[in-house]
Amino acid sequence: MDEKKYGLTVKIAVLTLAAMLYTTSMTTPALGEIAKAFPNVSPTVVKQISTIPSLMMIIFSLVPGQLERFISKKSVIYLALILSFMGILPAFFGGMTLILVSRILFGAGHGMLFPYAASMIAYLFEGEERNALMGYKTSVGAVSGIVFQMLGGILAMYSWRYAFLGFLLIIPSCLMIMFMLPEPEKKSNTAEKVVSKGKVSINTYIIAVLNMLLNVLTFSFMTNVSIVMVSGKVGNAAQAGFVLTLFTVGSFIASMMYGRIISKIFKKFTIVLAVGLYGLSFLLLVSVNTYSMFCVAGIIYGLGFGTFNPEIVIKVIKSSPAPAAISTGILFALQGLGQFLSPFVLTAITKMLRISSVKAAWNVSAVCVLGAAIILCLVLAFGKSEKPPFTEAK
């Protein structure tokens, strides 16, 4: 029996899930105004407004795969959206305590929603169409991040509380998902029966752990670019922001090309291309000290991210007979952990190696990431190609 084909409205609804992942960026521009409104609150506590959702993601991205055993996938999504909508509470009342509590609730919903941005594509689409949508998911995320951050900044100009009103966008998104997104059909064949048992293969954990280690290295671009540019007199904060914008542009371009062009040309070496682009960007960053080259490095890093993100998701979904929500939940939980640990791990390594420059973390990342790309290339080129021990449910 042929797989059911879904039209444009379903694709829009699926990609709406990807857009909702970036609502977390709406409150970032308001942090300065919040700090002014609460002068007696430690800056470290204020920063937790941004970091709490990332920490909650590590925990709650593992929840959907378990809840699917008892309720439908769309029901889990509704629960995630309701929790995310709790992020709006500080717009109307309360102080710092309520802000932090609302961020915990928002973070729980955000974490639960994260696996579905990828897994619903895997549940509803197959083959080339699925690959293309995985790329579009990253593109939508890149654009949404810019739009939500700009919206948050504009609202925060009037009042820090207004920045939280951006969560009203969750309501139309929820309606779109309610009326346009179908519940994936349950199949009765043997493959689906195996999948429903949710057995996660060792390959899934290997991919997730390797992705975590890579994020420890690559996330240093996001955390260090502004500090390096300002302290090294390469540019000011606004110019650092432009470099990050160019990263988003590069990510958008690569992810739009991923399904139809990049993955077709490079095939199994697509992951090598992505990691190689990451490594090249770090090599440029440690080798040059001009604003124009930082812009080039930002674009190259974005191209790597836009290629790597859909590729790693597809690989982890194919790595296991478990439901996609479980596999991607493990992937994103460990990814969030890697990003959280990144500054601590790299600081420890640079101290151990006695590297004290402002680019110390990037020196470590450049060597390790380029080395990883070379090793990946050799393994894929000369390793034995083995058929996976399971097949995807059709």
Solvent accessible surface area in square Angstrom, and as a share of the most:
residue,aa,sasa,rsa
1,M,243,1.08
2,D,137,0.71
3,E,52,0.23
4,K,118,0.50
5,K,158,0.67
6,Y,25,0.10
7,G,44,0.42
8,L,130,0.65
9,T,79,0.46
10,V,15,0.09
11,K,51,0.22
12,I,71,0.36
13,A,0,0.00
14,V,1,0.00
15,L,30,0.15
16,T,15,0.09
17,L,0,0.00
18,A,1,0.01
19,A,17,0.13
20,M,10,0.05
21,L,10,0.05
22,Y,69,0.26
23,T,2,0.01
24,T,37,0.21
25,S,20,0.13
26,M,0,0.00
27,T,0,0.00
28,T,53,0.31
29,P,49,0.31
30,A,0,0.00
31,L,32,0.16
32,G,46,0.44
33,E,71,0.32
34,I,0,0.00
35,A,42,0.32
36,K,150,0.64
37,A,48,0.37
38,F,41,0.17
39,P,107,0.68
40,N,152,0.78
41,V,40,0.23
42,S,53,0.34
43,P,97,0.61
44,T,89,0.52
45,V,43,0.25
46,V,7,0.04
47,K,130,0.55
48,Q,70,0.31
49,I,0,0.00
50,S,39,0.25
51,T,61,0.35
52,I,21,0.11
53,P,3,0.02
54,S,55,0.35
55,L,64,0.32
56,M,28,0.13
57,M,11,0.05
58,I,32,0.16
59,I,105,0.53
60,F,54,0.22
61,S,0,0.00
62,L,82,0.41
63,V,42,0.24
64,P,0,0.00
65,G,1,0.01
66,Q,86,0.38
67,L,47,0.23
68,E,30,0.14
69,R,123,0.45
70,F,165,0.69
71,I,73,0.37
72,S,48,0.31
73,K,32,0.14
74,K,27,0.11
75,S,44,0.28
76,V,0,0.00
77,I,0,0.00
78,Y,55,0.21
79,L,71,0.35
80,A,0,0.00
81,L,3,0.01
82,I,100,0.51
83,L,38,0.19
84,S,5,0.03
85,F,52,0.22
86,M,56,0.25
87,G,0,0.00
88,I,8,0.04
89,L,47,0.24
90,P,0,0.00
91,A,11,0.09
92,F,126,0.52
93,F,113,0.47
94,G,32,0.31
95,G,28,0.27
96,M,20,0.09
97,T,105,0.61
98,L,37,0.19
99,I,0,0.00
100,L,34,0.17
101,V,67,0.38
102,S,0,0.00
103,R,1,0.00
104,I,75,0.38
105,L,60,0.30
106,F,1,0.00
107,G,0,0.00
108,A,7,0.05
109,G,0,0.00
110,H,12,0.05
111,G,0,0.00
112,M,4,0.02
113,L,3,0.01
114,F,35,0.14
115,P,0,0.00
116,Y,0,0.00
117,A,2,0.01
118,A,0,0.00
119,S,0,0.00
120,M,0,0.00
121,I,1,0.00
122,A,19,0.14
123,Y,43,0.17
124,L,4,0.02
125,F,4,0.02
126,E,61,0.27
127,G,40,0.38
128,E,81,0.36
129,E,40,0.18
130,R,18,0.07
131,N,34,0.17
132,A,2,0.01
133,L,4,0.02
134,M,0,0.00
135,G,0,0.00
136,Y,57,0.22
137,K,13,0.05
138,T,4,0.02
139,S,2,0.01
140,V,42,0.24
141,G,0,0.00
142,A,12,0.10
143,V,70,0.40
144,S,11,0.07
145,G,13,0.13
146,I,62,0.31
147,V,77,0.45
148,F,13,0.06
149,Q,83,0.37
150,M,121,0.54
151,L,54,0.27
152,G,0,0.00
153,G,22,0.21
154,I,88,0.45
155,L,39,0.19
156,A,7,0.05
157,M,153,0.68
158,Y,161,0.61
159,S,35,0.22
160,W,31,0.11
161,R,62,0.23
162,Y,100,0.38
163,A,0,0.00
164,F,0,0.00
165,L,49,0.25
166,G,4,0.04
167,F,0,0.00
168,L,82,0.41
169,L,66,0.33
170,I,6,0.03
171,I,83,0.42
172,P,63,0.40
173,S,9,0.06
174,C,27,0.16
175,L,87,0.43
176,M,58,0.26
177,I,0,0.00
178,M,82,0.37
179,F,156,0.65
180,M,54,0.24
181,L,3,0.01
182,P,37,0.23
183,E,65,0.29
184,P,11,0.07
185,E,102,0.46
186,K,181,0.77
187,K,60,0.25
188,S,119,0.77
189,N,67,0.35
190,T,104,0.60
191,A,28,0.22
192,E,39,0.17
193,K,134,0.57
194,V,67,0.38
195,V,23,0.13
196,S,70,0.45
197,K,121,0.51
198,G,10,0.10
199,K,136,0.58
200,V,39,0.22
201,S,23,0.15
202,I,122,0.62
203,N,62,0.32
204,T,0,0.00
205,Y,99,0.38
206,I,84,0.43
207,I,34,0.17
208,A,0,0.00
209,V,60,0.35
210,L,105,0.52
211,N,2,0.01
212,M,31,0.14
213,L,92,0.46
214,L,18,0.09
215,N,15,0.08
216,V,11,0.06
217,L,24,0.12
218,T,6,0.04
219,F,57,0.24
220,S,1,0.01
221,F,0,0.00
222,M,66,0.29
223,T,52,0.30
224,N,29,0.15
225,V,0,0.00
226,S,45,0.29
227,I,107,0.54
228,V,2,0.01
229,M,0,0.00
230,V,78,0.45
231,S,69,0.44
232,G,29,0.27
233,K,187,0.79
234,V,16,0.09
235,G,14,0.14
236,N,85,0.44
237,A,71,0.55
238,A,79,0.61
239,Q,61,0.27
240,A,2,0.01
241,G,34,0.33
242,F,100,0.41
243,V,0,0.00
244,L,53,0.26
245,T,55,0.32
246,L,27,0.13
247,F,26,0.11
248,T,19,0.11
249,V,63,0.36
250,G,0,0.00
251,S,2,0.01
252,F,77,0.32
253,I,75,0.38
254,A,2,0.01
255,S,0,0.00
256,M,80,0.36
257,M,75,0.33
258,Y,3,0.01
259,G,3,0.03
260,R,105,0.38
261,I,76,0.39
262,I,16,0.08
263,S,19,0.12
264,K,100,0.42
265,I,115,0.58
266,F,81,0.34
267,K,141,0.60
268,K,97,0.41
269,F,62,0.26
270,T,0,0.00
271,I,10,0.05
272,V,23,0.13
273,L,49,0.24
274,A,0,0.00
275,V,3,0.02
276,G,22,0.21
277,L,32,0.16
278,Y,8,0.03
279,G,0,0.00
280,L,72,0.36
281,S,0,0.00
282,F,0,0.00
283,L,81,0.40
284,L,33,0.17
285,L,0,0.00
286,V,40,0.23
287,S,77,0.50
288,V,37,0.21
289,N,83,0.42
290,T,71,0.41
291,Y,64,0.24
292,S,71,0.46
293,M,60,0.27
294,F,0,0.00
295,C,17,0.10
296,V,62,0.35
297,A,0,0.00
298,G,0,0.00
299,I,61,0.31
300,I,24,0.12
301,Y,8,0.03
302,G,0,0.00
303,L,49,0.24
304,G,0,0.00
305,F,55,0.23
306,G,0,0.00
307,T,1,0.01
308,F,14,0.06
309,N,18,0.09
310,P,0,0.00
311,E,14,0.06
312,I,12,0.06
313,V,0,0.00
314,I,11,0.05
315,K,62,0.26
316,V,0,0.00
317,I,16,0.08
318,K,88,0.37
319,S,11,0.07
320,S,5,0.03
321,P,19,0.12
322,A,7,0.05
323,P,18,0.11
324,A,8,0.06
325,A,0,0.00
326,I,15,0.07
327,S,0,0.00
328,T,0,0.00
329,G,0,0.00
330,I,17,0.08
331,L,0,0.00
332,F,5,0.02
333,A,4,0.03
334,L,41,0.20
335,Q,24,0.11
336,G,3,0.03
337,L,54,0.27
338,G,0,0.00
339,Q,47,0.21
340,F,81,0.34
341,L,60,0.30
342,S,0,0.00
343,P,60,0.38
344,F,126,0.52
345,V,52,0.30
346,L,4,0.02
347,T,65,0.38
348,A,61,0.47
349,I,47,0.24
350,T,11,0.07
351,K,147,0.62
352,M,143,0.64
353,L,98,0.49
354,R,222,0.81
355,I,57,0.29
356,S,113,0.73
357,S,63,0.41
358,V,70,0.40
359,K,27,0.11
360,A,9,0.07
361,A,14,0.11
362,W,0,0.00
363,N,54,0.28
364,V,11,0.06
365,S,0,0.00
366,A,4,0.03
367,V,112,0.65
368,C,58,0.35
369,V,0,0.00
370,L,53,0.26
371,G,26,0.25
372,A,35,0.27
373,A,9,0.07
374,I,110,0.56
375,I,111,0.56
376,L,55,0.27
377,C,51,0.30
378,L,95,0.47
379,V,88,0.51
380,L,44,0.22
381,A,52,0.40
382,F,164,0.69
383,G,40,0.38
384,K,187,0.79
385,S,116,0.75
386,E,142,0.64
387,K,169,0.72
388,P,76,0.48
389,P,114,0.72
390,F,30,0.13
391,T,89,0.52
392,E,53,0.24
393,A,26,0.20
394,K,133,0.56
